Every structure is written in C-alpha cells, then in structure tokens.
Amino acid sequence: MPDYEVTVSSLFQVNVAKSIRDRLGQWLRDVATRIDGRHSLEISIVTAPPISHEDEVAIIHHGLKAMSWAVTDSAQNAATESILQIVSKAGD
C-alpha cells in the first residue's frame, strides 16, 4: 500500500502593510477611522492548497459572527459589573 503525504499551509493576516500601495491604503483607512469613528479591516487569506472564494467568504462570515458574540458578551459583562458596583455602593 503506497504512503501518501499531505501538506497544508495557511496564512491569515489582518491589516499587514507590505508595499507602498498597502501602506497608503492602511493610512487612508486610518484617516477614515479618525473621521467617522468606524473601523475597517483588510483581510488576506493564503492557503496551500487554495480554497474557493465561497469558502473564504464563509470563513469571514463565521469570524464576524464570533466577533459579534464576543462584543455582546463583553457588553453584558460591563453592564453586570456596573450594576454590581451600584448595588455595592448602595449597601455601604
């Protein structure tokens, strides 16, 4: 029976500026963030073997859902902490 070797590599980068064009784009995104207060991300996904564009989109959506859950969880924790502080001060 033959032996098979499978090699997989992946690279996931966010906002990594390498070329002058990348640095200029990053600078423009930073200026836009200062103006409107919103954040933007440049996402680079490199895999070997390559994955389909549909898979990349699904992966990004999955990551955004996880980020949404983390933001909601952090907001709930901050609200709980604030209520506990109010109750603690009222008990003093």
C-alpha positions as CSV (number, residue, x, y, z in Angstrom):
1,M,0.0,0.0,0.0
2,P,1.5,3.4,-1.0
3,D,2.2,6.1,1.6
4,Y,0.7,9.5,0.9
5,E,1.9,12.7,2.4
6,V,-0.4,15.7,2.8
7,T,1.0,19.1,3.3
8,V,-1.3,22.0,4.2
9,S,-0.3,25.6,5.0
10,S,-2.3,28.6,5.7
11,L,-1.7,32.3,6.5
12,F,-4.3,34.7,7.8
13,Q,-3.3,38.4,8.1
14,V,-5.2,41.5,9.0
15,N,-4.0,45.0,8.1
16,V,-0.5,44.0,7.2
17,A,1.0,46.7,5.0
18,K,4.0,45.5,2.9
19,S,4.2,47.5,-0.2
20,I,3.9,51.3,-0.7
21,R,0.4,50.7,-2.0
22,D,-0.6,48.6,1.1
23,R,0.9,51.3,3.4
24,L,-1.0,54.0,1.6
25,G,-4.3,52.0,1.8
26,Q,-3.7,51.5,5.5
27,W,-3.0,55.2,6.0
28,L,-6.3,56.1,4.2
29,R,-8.2,53.5,6.3
30,D,-6.7,55.1,9.5
31,V,-7.7,58.6,8.3
32,A,-11.2,57.4,7.6
33,T,-11.4,55.8,11.1
34,R,-10.5,59.1,12.6
35,I,-13.1,60.9,10.6
36,D,-16.1,58.7,11.0
37,G,-15.1,56.5,14.0
38,R,-15.7,53.3,12.2
39,H,-13.0,50.6,11.8
40,S,-12.1,48.7,8.7
41,L,-10.1,45.6,8.1
42,E,-8.1,44.4,5.2
43,I,-8.1,40.6,5.3
44,S,-5.6,38.4,3.4
45,I,-6.2,34.6,3.3
46,V,-3.5,32.5,1.7
47,T,-3.7,28.7,1.7
48,A,-2.0,25.8,0.0
49,P,-3.9,24.1,-1.5
50,P,-6.0,27.1,-2.4
51,I,-9.6,27.3,-1.1
52,S,-12.5,28.6,-3.1
53,H,-13.8,32.2,-2.8
54,E,-17.0,30.9,-1.4
55,D,-15.1,29.1,1.4
56,E,-13.2,32.3,2.1
57,V,-16.5,34.3,2.4
58,A,-18.0,31.7,4.7
59,I,-14.9,31.7,6.9
60,I,-15.0,35.5,7.1
61,H,-18.7,35.5,8.0
62,H,-18.1,32.8,10.7
63,G,-15.3,35.0,12.1
64,L,-17.6,38.1,12.1
65,K,-20.3,36.1,13.9
66,A,-17.8,35.1,16.6
67,M,-16.7,38.7,16.9
68,S,-20.3,39.8,17.3
69,W,-20.7,37.2,20.1
70,A,-17.6,38.5,21.8
71,V,-18.7,42.1,21.7
72,T,-22.1,41.2,23.1
73,D,-20.6,39.1,25.8
74,S,-18.2,42.0,26.8
75,A,-21.1,44.5,26.8
76,Q,-23.1,42.2,29.1
77,N,-20.2,41.8,31.4
78,A,-19.7,45.5,31.6
79,A,-23.4,46.0,32.4
80,T,-23.3,43.4,35.1
81,E,-20.2,45.0,36.6
82,S,-21.8,48.4,36.6
83,I,-24.9,47.0,38.4
84,L,-22.8,45.3,41.0
85,Q,-20.9,48.5,41.7
86,I,-24.2,50.4,42.1
87,V,-25.5,47.7,44.5
88,S,-22.2,47.6,46.4
89,K,-22.3,51.4,46.9
90,A,-25.9,51.3,48.0
91,G,-25.1,48.7,50.6
92,D,-22.3,50.9,52.2
